[in-house]
Amino acid sequence: MAGVVRNLFAPWRFVRSARSVQLSAIPTLNFHTTPLSMMGASVEQFNQAKDRLGTLKKDPGNEVKLKIYALFKQSTQGPCDTPKPSMLDFVNKAKWDAWKSLGSIAQEEARKQYCDLIDSLVAAEGGSTQLAAQPAASGAYETLLVTTEDDITTIKLNRPSKKNAITTEMYTEIINALDQAAKDDSVLTVITGAGDFYCSGNDLTNFTKIPEGGIQQMARDGGELLRKYVKAYIDFPKPLVAVVNGPAVGVSVTAMGLFDLVYATERATFHTPFSQLGQSPEGCSSYTFPKIMGTAKASEMLLFNRKLTAVQACQQGLVSEVFPDSSFQSEVWTRLRAYAKLPRNSLALSKQLIRAAERERLHAVNDAEVERLVERWLSDECMNAVMSFFQAKSKL
């Protein structure tokens, strides 16, 4: 699940930003513009603010997220009285420092500041500081565009400003979207990206919220999420097509061995930099890639971080066909609409025959890859590799 440090489960990944956090001053935000500034916030107002936090569309950045975390802890537990984390536990150390910096301010005052901060963030996005009723439709997604037309269900990764980097919430939404597509009346299911990227791997803001169980719990939770995500592809009953509209990194590449067709624009690239970050393959790629392209070519990607062009990926069997960028969308969708006119049950049952012999094997590979990755995420080697990456990036 690598992706130029877009590893979903690297818990130290925002250490470079965390080191420079100034928790006492966030000049772009006005914490005292609401009526709450004149009094302590009630528990009800505090709970409403927590709900409004979930409506934010934009990532407010590590400084603000640390401030939110600290105010939340102060509001619910009072002044920080927990032991100081190890200097090597970078994320928990940053969070402890943020909480400790609040000193002995009262819980009521912390709740007020928390509510004011959330209101400022919501207002900055043009939203209402009053909690609105959320749509109950099961097909509503925050990070995806899911449509069904011409017997094709399309799941479009919809974070173009972030190059469709996958957040934790996005993983859950993709799992849910695949589950719904498996049950609907469509013939084909397509996954593609909005904008110029197919997917840039995992979003760096994932897992900055350390659970009570610490890094170990984060790794376990991350492993279970990854297991469910890959399982959704293994068990998907209909023809599944990747329409790769631009560069692809990390898990968005490794999962392609579980698709039935992969169509790519000529400007797409495919990159799985696992060892660069002290990690190991996922998405069943340790099994599917050698089978698709041979051990030597698979090792170039999975061990030695080689980035493939679309043409190279096609030559090695990972991509079904490459199209000129200027005509990519029209050619691919014309072809897919024709495929969708084929008998639904015939396609589904034929796919299941093709995949049935390997399904047990793929589940076993998925389990083994997840187990190994959880070990990797907690290793000194992985931590050192990630830190080296950050240091090299800071010099650019």
N, C-alpha and C positions, 0 to 999 in steps of 0.2 A: 504494500500500500504506500509505496514511495511516491514521490512526485515533487522533485526538487524541494525537499523538506516539507512537502505538503502532506506529510504523513499524519494520518488522522490521530495517531496515538503517541506522538512524540511529546511527552508532557512538559519538556523544557523548552519548547520551540519558540516561546515569545520572550525568552530570557533577555535578549538584546534590548528589546523595548522596555522590559520590566526594570532593568538596571537603571534606566534613566527617568523613571517615573517620578514626577513631582506631585505628590498627592494633595499638597496644600493649596495649589493654584491651578484652576482650569479656567482661564480668562474668557473663553468663548461661551461659557455657560453662566447664566444668572440664576443662582440658587434661591433668590429671595424675591421673586416677582409674583408669587401667588398669595392668596389669603393665608396659607399655612405658615407664611413667614412670621406671622404675629403670634403664633401659638404652636404647641406641640401637636403633631398629627395623631389622630385616633388610630386604633388598630384597624378599624374598617377602612380608613383612608389609606393606611399602609398596605393592606391587602389589595386594594384597588390599584395602587401604584405598581405592585408586583405583577398584576394582570396586564397593565398598560405596557410594562416592559416587554412583554411577549409580542406586542404589536409592532415593535420597531422593525423597520425594513433594512436600515443601514447599520453596519458595524460601527459603534461609537469609538472604537480604538481601545488599546490596552489601558491607558491612563484612566479613562472614564470607567472602564469595566472594573478596574481595581478599586476605584472610589465607590462604585455601586456595591461591590462585594464587602468592603469595609463598613459602609453604612448599614448594610443588611445585618452583618454580624453584630455590630454595636447595638442595633435596634432590637435584635432578638436575644442576644446573650449578654449584653453589657460590655464593659471594657475588656480588652484582650488579656487573658490570664493563662493562655496555653503556652507550652514550652516553645522556644524559638527553634524552627526547623534547621536542619543541617545546611551549611553554606552550599552544598552540592545540590540540594533540593530547591532549584532555582525558582520554580513557580510558587511552591508553598512559602518559600522565604519572602517573595515579593508580596504575596497576599497577607502574610503575617505582618510585614512592615506596614502595609496599608492600614490594616486594622489597628495596629499598635499606635500609629500616628494620630489616631483620633483621641488618644488620652482617656480622660475620665468624663467626657461629655455624656449627659443623661440619655437614656434610651428614647425618651420623648423627643428630645432635640435631634437625635440621630434619625428618628422616623420622619421628622419634619424635613430634614435635609435630604433624606432619601426620596421623599415624595416630590420635593422641589426639583431635584435633579432629574427624576424620571419625567416630570411635566415639561421641563426645559427641552429634553431630548425629543419628546413627542411633538411639542410645539415647533421645534426646528424642522421637523419633517412635514409640517403642515397638518398634523393630526389634531384631534380633540383631546383635551386633558380629561374628558369624561369617558369612561370605558363604554365602548359601543358593543352591542350584541354581536357575537361572531356568527358567521354563516354556518348553518348546520349541515349543509350539503356535504356528503361524503366525498364528492369529487373535487372539493376545493383544496388547492395546494398553494403554498407560499413560495416555493422555490422551483416549481415545475409548471409547464403548460401542457395539460393533458387533453387531447381532443380525439374524437372518433369521426372519421369521414371516409366515404368510399370503402367501407369495410376495413379500414386501417386505423388502429389506435396508435397515436403518436405521443410519446413521452419526451418532451423537450426540456432539457436542463436550462433553466431560465435565470441565470445570474451572469449575463454577458459582461457587466462591468467588472466582475471578478473572474473572468475567463471560465465561468461555469465551474469554479472550484467547489468541491462538495463539502458541505457542512454536515454536522451530525444530524441535524433535522432533515437535511436533504436525503441522507441515506435512508432514514425512516420513510420519507415520502416516496422514494423510488421503490422501496419494498412494497409499500401499500399500493402504488400505482401498478406495479407488476401483478400484484394479487388481483386487483380489479380487472385488469386487462385479460388475465387468464380466464375470468368468468364472464366477460361480456361477449357480444355476438360478432365481434370483429374476426377477420380471417388472419391478419398479420398484425404484429406489434413492432413499432419502430422506436428506437432511441436515437436522439440527435441533440445538438446543442444550439442555443440561440447565439447570434453574433458570429464572431470570427473564430472562436475556439470550439472544439468539441467538448473537451474537459481538461482543465489544467491540473487535475489530481485533487488532493485534499486541501481544504481551506486551513490556513494557519491558525485561525481563531478557534478551531475545534479544541476541546479539552483544556481550555484555560480555566474552566470551572472544575476545580479539583474536588472530587467527592470526599465524604468524611473518611473513607477508607484510604485516602491518599493515592499515590502513584500506582500502587499495586492494584487497588480497586479500579482505577481508571483503565489500566491495562486489561484487567479481566472484563470490564464492561465493554471496552473497545473490541476485544476479541469476540465477544458474543454478538455484538452488532455486525462485525465483519462476517461472522459465520452465517448469520441470517441473511445478510445481503447477497452473498455468493450463492447460498441455497436457493434464493428466489430465482436466480438464473438457471441453476441446475434443474430445477423442477418445473420451469415454465413450459406449458404444454403445447403452445402454438409456435409457428415459425417466428423467430426473433431476428430483427435486422438492425444493424448499426449503420446509420447514415453519418459518416465521419466528415463533418463540414470544416474541420480545421485541426490544429495540433491536438494530440491526445497524450496524457501523461499518467503514469502510475496505474491505479486500479481501473481507470477507464480503458486502459490498454489490456491489462491482464484478463479482464472479464471477456474480452473479445473471442477468446477460445471457446466460449460457451454460447456464442451467437451462431445462427444458421447462415447468415449472409453478412458480410462487412463491405459496404460500398464507401469509397473515400474520394474526396477531391484531391487533385494532384498536389496541392500545397499542404496536405496533412502530413504530420510526422508522428512517430510512435516511440515513446521513451519510457523505460522502466528502470530508473537509477537506484536499485536496491542496495548493492554493496557500497555505493558511494555514501550511503547514510547508515551503514552498519546493520542493515536489515535483510530480509529474505522475501522470496516471492509469495504472492497470494493470488486469489481468484482462480485457483486450480492451474495456474500457469506453469507450475513446476512439472505438471503432467501434460497439459494440453500443448504447450509450446514445443517441447521436444517431439511430440507426436506429429504436430503440424509441420514444423520446419527442420526437424532433425536436431540431434543433441548439440552439435557444434554451433549451429546458427542460433539456437535457443540460448546457449551459454553466452554468446556474445551480448545478447540483450539482458538476460537475467543475472549473469555474473559480472559482466564487464561493461554494463551501462551503455551499450551502443544504441544510438538513436537511428531509427530507420526512416527513410523517406517513404512516401506512399507507394512509389514504384517498387522499392526494395521490399516493403512489407507484402506487396502483391506477389512478387517473385518468390518469396519464401512461404506463401500460402496463408499468411495471417489475414490478408485482405482479399476479397473475392474479385473486385474489379476497381480500377482507378478511372476517374472521369476528368475531363478538362474543367478547371474551376469556373470558366465562363458559362458552361452549360450543365454543371453538376446537378443543380436542383431540378431542372426541367427533365433531364435524362433519367435521373434516378426515380423521381416520383411518377413519371410516365410508366416506367417499368414496374414499379411497385403496385400501381393501380391495376395494371394488367394481371399481376400475380394474385391480387386480392379477388379477382373474378373466378379463380379456380375453386373447386368444391372445398368448403371449409373443413369438413370432417376428414376428407381424404388427406389434406395437407397435415392436419393435426395428428392423425393416426400414423401417417408415414413418418413424421418426425419422431414420434414416440418409439417406433420400431428402430429407427436409426440410433436413438440415444439410450434406449432401454438397457442395452448390454453394458453400458458404462456408468449408469447412474449411481450404482452402489460405489463404484470405484471413485467417482468424482466427489461424493460425500465424504469418503474416507480421506481423500487428498485434502479437501477443504478443512476437515478437522485437524489433520496433521500440520497444515500450513498455519492455521490459527494458533495452535499450541506453540509452534516454533516462533511465531511473531511475538506472542506475549512474552516469551523468554527474551527475545531480542530487544524489545522496547524497554525492558528493565535492566539491560546489560550496560556495563561501563563502556564497552566497545561502541555500542550504538550511541550513547551519550557523547562520547568523544568525537565520533564522526559527525554528529549533528552540530556540535560546538565548532568543529573545524569548518563546517560549511558556513555557519553564521559569520565566523571570523573572516573567511575568504570573501563573503558577500559584502561585508562592511567596508572592504577595501576598494570595491568597485566604484 
